[in-house]
Amino acid sequence: MEGYKLLVKYSCGVQSSMIYLKRKGFGQLFLLSQFSFMTFYFNFFLP
């Protein structure tokens, strides 16, 4: 359950960062790194 809370908090942070970075033009790059992090997270931290 802790992991789930962390994930929610994390994705909220991601949303705000994405908006900021999109304005700067880094949206695509950021999305890619987010995706790889999420893949890593789900593979290693969730049962």
DSSP file (Angstrom, degrees, kcal/mol; ACC not computed):
  #  RESIDUE AA STRUCTURE BP1 BP2  ACC     N-H-->O    O-->H-N    N-H-->O    O-->H-N    TCO  KAPPA ALPHA  PHI   PSI    X-CA   Y-CA   Z-CA
    1    1 A M     >        0   0    0      0, 0.0     4,-2.1     0, 0.0     5,-0.2   0.000 360.0 360.0 360.0 -36.8    0.0    0.0    0.0
    2    2 A E  H  >  +     0   0    0      1,-0.2     4,-2.6     2,-0.2     5,-0.2   0.928 360.0  53.6 -57.7 -44.6    2.9    2.3    0.7
    3    3 A G  H  > S+     0   0    0      1,-0.2     4,-2.2     2,-0.2    -1,-0.2   0.862 106.9  52.1 -58.9 -36.9    4.2    1.8   -2.8
    4    4 A Y  H  > S+     0   0    0      2,-0.2     4,-2.3     1,-0.2    -1,-0.2   0.929 109.2  48.2 -67.0 -45.1    0.8    2.8   -4.2
    5    5 A K  H  X S+     0   0    0     -4,-2.1     4,-2.6     1,-0.2     5,-0.2   0.912 111.9  50.9 -59.6 -42.7    0.7    6.0   -2.2
    6    6 A L  H  X S+     0   0    0     -4,-2.6     4,-2.8     1,-0.2    -1,-0.2   0.906 108.8  51.4 -61.0 -42.7    4.2    6.8   -3.4
    7    7 A L  H  X S+     0   0    0     -4,-2.2     4,-2.7     2,-0.2    -1,-0.2   0.898 110.1  48.5 -63.4 -42.1    3.2    6.1   -6.9
    8    8 A V  H  X S+     0   0    0     -4,-2.3     4,-1.8     2,-0.2    -2,-0.2   0.935 113.4  46.9 -63.5 -46.6    0.2    8.5   -6.7
    9    9 A K  H  X S+     0   0    0     -4,-2.6     4,-1.9     1,-0.2    -2,-0.2   0.909 113.1  50.9 -60.4 -42.2    2.4   11.2   -5.1
   10   10 A Y  H  X S+     0   0    0     -4,-2.8     4,-2.3     1,-0.2    -2,-0.2   0.921 108.9  48.8 -62.5 -46.7    5.0   10.6   -7.8
   11   11 A S  H  X S+     0   0    0     -4,-2.7     4,-2.2     1,-0.2    -1,-0.2   0.804 107.5  55.7 -69.7 -26.8    2.6   10.9  -10.7
   12   12 A C  H  X S+     0   0    0     -4,-1.8     4,-1.7     2,-0.2    -1,-0.2   0.925 109.7  46.9 -65.6 -43.5    1.1   14.1   -9.3
   13   13 A G  H  X S+     0   0    0     -4,-1.9     4,-2.2     1,-0.2    -2,-0.2   0.884 109.9  54.3 -62.0 -39.6    4.7   15.5   -9.3
   14   14 A V  H  X S+     0   0    0     -4,-2.3     4,-2.9     1,-0.2    -1,-0.2   0.918 104.2  54.8 -61.1 -45.0    5.1   14.2  -12.8
   15   15 A Q  H  X S+     0   0    0     -4,-2.2     4,-2.0     1,-0.2    -1,-0.2   0.930 111.2  43.1 -56.7 -49.0    2.0   16.0  -14.1
   16   16 A S  H  X S+     0   0    0     -4,-1.7     4,-1.9     1,-0.2    -1,-0.2   0.881 114.4  50.5 -68.1 -37.0    3.2   19.4  -12.9
   17   17 A S  H  X S+     0   0    0     -4,-2.2     4,-3.0     1,-0.2     5,-0.2   0.893 108.3  53.9 -64.8 -39.0    6.7   18.8  -14.1
   18   18 A M  H  X S+     0   0    0     -4,-2.9     4,-2.8     2,-0.2     5,-0.2   0.917 106.6  50.5 -62.0 -44.8    5.4   17.8  -17.5
   19   19 A I  H  X S+     0   0    0     -4,-2.0     4,-1.6     1,-0.2    -1,-0.2   0.931 113.8  45.8 -59.6 -45.7    3.4   21.0  -17.9
   20   20 A Y  H  X S+     0   0    0     -4,-1.9     4,-1.2     1,-0.2    -2,-0.2   0.937 115.5  45.3 -62.4 -47.7    6.4   23.1  -17.0
   21   21 A L  H  X>S+     0   0    0     -4,-3.0     5,-3.0     1,-0.2     4,-1.1   0.832 106.5  59.2 -68.9 -32.3    8.7   21.2  -19.3
   22   22 A K  H  <5S+     0   0    0     -4,-2.8     3,-0.5     4,-0.3    -1,-0.2   0.904 103.7  52.6 -62.2 -39.4    6.3   21.2  -22.2
   23   23 A R  H  <5S+     0   0    0     -4,-1.6    -1,-0.2     1,-0.3    -2,-0.2   0.867 111.1  46.9 -62.0 -35.5    6.3   25.0  -22.1
   24   24 A K  H  <5S-     0   0    0     -4,-1.2    -1,-0.3    -5,-0.1    -2,-0.2   0.633 120.2-112.1 -82.0 -14.1   10.1   24.8  -22.3
   25   25 A G  T  <5S+     0   0    0     -4,-1.1    -3,-0.2    -3,-0.5     3,-0.2   0.628  90.1 108.5  94.3  15.1    9.9   22.3  -25.1
   26   26 A F     >< +     0   0    0     -5,-3.0     4,-2.6     1,-0.1     5,-0.3   0.312  39.2 112.0-103.8   8.8   11.3   19.3  -23.3
   27   27 A G  H  > S+     0   0    0     -6,-0.6     4,-2.6     1,-0.2     5,-0.2   0.870  75.7  48.6 -49.5 -48.7    8.0   17.4  -23.1
   28   28 A Q  H  > S+     0   0    0      1,-0.2     4,-1.9     2,-0.2    -1,-0.2   0.933 113.6  45.9 -60.8 -49.0    8.9   14.6  -25.4
   29   29 A L  H  > S+     0   0    0      1,-0.2     4,-1.9     2,-0.2    -1,-0.2   0.908 113.9  49.2 -60.1 -44.7   12.3   13.9  -23.7
   30   30 A F  H  X S+     0   0    0     -4,-2.6     4,-2.5     1,-0.2    -1,-0.2   0.903 107.5  54.4 -64.1 -42.3   10.7   14.0  -20.3
   31   31 A L  H  X S+     0   0    0     -4,-2.6     4,-2.5    -5,-0.3    -1,-0.2   0.897 107.2  52.0 -58.4 -41.8    7.9   11.7  -21.2
   32   32 A L  H  X S+     0   0    0     -4,-1.9     4,-2.0     1,-0.2    -1,-0.2   0.915 110.7  45.9 -62.7 -45.1   10.4    9.1  -22.4
   33   33 A S  H  X S+     0   0    0     -4,-1.9     4,-1.9     1,-0.2    -1,-0.2   0.864 111.9  52.7 -68.4 -34.7   12.4    9.2  -19.2
   34   34 A Q  H  X S+     0   0    0     -4,-2.5     4,-2.8     2,-0.2    -2,-0.2   0.930 107.8  51.6 -63.3 -44.7    9.2    9.0  -17.2
   35   35 A F  H  X S+     0   0    0     -4,-2.5     4,-2.3     1,-0.2    -2,-0.2   0.913 110.1  47.5 -60.8 -44.3    8.1    5.9  -19.1
   36   36 A S  H  X S+     0   0    0     -4,-2.0     4,-2.1     1,-0.2    -1,-0.2   0.862 111.9  51.1 -67.6 -33.6   11.4    4.1  -18.5
   37   37 A F  H  X S+     0   0    0     -4,-1.9     4,-3.0     2,-0.2    -2,-0.2   0.927 109.9  49.5 -66.6 -43.4   11.2    5.0  -14.8
   38   38 A M  H  X S+     0   0    0     -4,-2.8     4,-3.0     2,-0.2     5,-0.3   0.912 110.0  50.8 -61.8 -43.0    7.7    3.7  -14.5
   39   39 A T  H  X S+     0   0    0     -4,-2.3     4,-2.1     1,-0.2    -1,-0.2   0.929 112.3  47.3 -59.1 -45.8    8.7    0.4  -16.3
   40   40 A F  H  X S+     0   0    0     -4,-2.1     4,-2.2     2,-0.2     5,-0.4   0.930 112.3  50.3 -59.8 -47.2   11.6    0.1  -13.8
   41   41 A Y  H  X>S+     0   0    0     -4,-3.0     4,-2.7     1,-0.2     5,-0.8   0.935 112.3  45.2 -58.8 -50.3    9.3    0.8  -10.9
   42   42 A F  H  <5S+     0   0    0     -4,-3.0     4,-0.4     1,-0.2    -1,-0.2   0.854 114.8  48.7 -66.3 -33.9    6.6   -1.7  -11.8
   43   43 A N  H  <5S+     0   0    0     -4,-2.1    -1,-0.2    -5,-0.3    -2,-0.2   0.864 125.4  23.5 -73.8 -35.0    9.2   -4.4  -12.6
   44   44 A F  H  <5S+     0   0    0     -4,-2.2    -2,-0.2    -5,-0.2    -3,-0.2   0.763 125.9  37.5-106.7 -27.8   11.2   -4.1   -9.4
   45   45 A F  T  <5S+     0   0    0     -4,-2.7    -3,-0.2    -5,-0.4    -2,-0.1   0.685 100.4  70.9-105.1 -19.0    9.1   -2.6   -6.7
   46   46 A L      <       0   0    0     -5,-0.8    -1,-0.0    -4,-0.4     0, 0.0  -0.834 360.0 360.0-101.8 138.6    5.7   -4.0   -7.1
   47   47 A P              0   0    0      0, 0.0    -1,-0.1     0, 0.0    -4,-0.1   0.482 360.0 360.0 -67.2 360.0    5.0   -7.7   -6.3
